[in-house]
Amino acid sequence: MQNQAQTTKEYLESMRAIEAMMKRLRNDSAKMFTDNPKTVHWGHVGDMRRIEIKVKELSDLVFQEGEYAN
């Protein structure tokens, strides 16, 4: 039973960590998307593209889409 208890504990710890990261991303994205369009440069575009690629990979994994489709 110890193995199942440890599995459950680590699963819940991961869930809490994911939720905390998602909360931070939601809060920060609100600030990022209010950037003054006149001050945005190609560096901002590159940063946003990198974030988009990583979020898409996670979304594909969770929803079994893209390279993770069955």
PEVEN-V99781 format. One line per field, one symbol per residue. ss: DSSP state (~ for helix, > for strand, _ for the rest). phi: phi as a letter, one per 40 degrees, with the letter a starting at -180 (. if undefined). psi: psi as a letter, one per 20 degrees, with the letter a starting at -180 (. if undefined). Layout:
ss = ???
phi = ???
psi = ???
This chain:
ss = _~~~~~~~~~~~~~~~~~~~~~~~~~~~~~~~_________~~~~~~~~~~~~~~~~~~~~~~__~~~__
phi = .dccccdcdcccccccccdccccccccccccccbdcdcbcbccccccccccdcccccccccccfbfcccc
psi = hhghggggghghggggggggghggggghhhghijqohiiprhggggghggggghhgggggggjlrcijq.
